[in-house]
């Protein structure tokens, strides 16, 4: 389970046996949500956040923080996903402690 980012206590990660479409998971305090990236001709056109079966989703401030993070770091997340799952490279973990605007 490669962790790729931590943002204000929200851990953003891949499961090591992931599949397409490109997506990440976010967990904080046992709550977990998933964000899927819709890519058309190499451009991220949409980010869809969804719940995971049998797991309570992020909500309130944590969900809002996750959405903000995705808006700012979508391209980096997709790049890390491709590096890890397509090129089988290690991906660097980054911890972000300042609130994004």
N, C-alpha and C positions, 0 to 999 in steps of 0.2 A: 504494500500500500504506500506508494510514494506520496509523501506530503510535498506540495509545491509552494504553498503560501500559508501564512497565518496573518489574518487581519483582525485586529482588535479582539483577539481570542477565538475567532472563527478559523478553523483549520480547513483549508481547501486542498483536496487530494483526489487521486485516482485510485481505483482498485486495480491491482496488478493484472487482473484478467479482463480488463475492459474491452469494449466493442464499440463500433461506430453506431450512431453518430457521435462526434466529438462531444464529450461532456465531462463535468467535474462534479464532485460531491463537496458539500460544506457541512461541517459538524461543529456544534457548540453545545456543551452541557447535555449531551445525549440526544439533542435534536438534530435532524439531518434533512437537507434538501439537495436537489440535483439541478444543475443548469446545463442545458443542451444548446449547442451553438449551431445555428442554421447558416450554412456557408454556400453562397452562389457565386460561381466563377471566381473563387478565391477571396471573396469579400464576405465578412460576417454581416448578415442582413437582419438577424434576429437572435435574441437569447431567450430561451424558454425555461422558466423555473418550474419545477414540478416536485411533487411529494414522492416519497419512496414507500412502497407497501410495508405495512406493519411497523413503521417508524414515525414518531411524531416529527412534524416539519419545523424548520426555523419559523419564527413568527415575530411580529412586532419590530423592535429596534434591530434585532439580529438579522431579520429578513431584509430590512431596509439597508443595513450595512452591507450585506451580501450583494444586493442589487447594485449599490454604489460601486463596490469593488469590481463587479463584473463589467460595468460600464467603462471603467478606467483600465482594466487589465485583461480584457477579452483576447486581444491579439497575443499577449504573452502566454496566456493559458493555452491557446490553440497551438502555439509554437512548442510549448513544453509537451503537449499531448503527442504531437507529431514526432518530436525528438525521441520520446520514450517508447511509443508504440510502433512507429514506422522504422525509425533508425536505430532503435534499441540502445539509445544513449542514456546516461544518467542525467537527471535533471536536478538543478540547484534549488534548494529550499530558500525562500525569502520570507522574512518576518517584517511586517509593516505595522508600526505602532502608532503612527500619526493618522488622525482622521482625514479621510479624503473628502474633497468638496466637489 
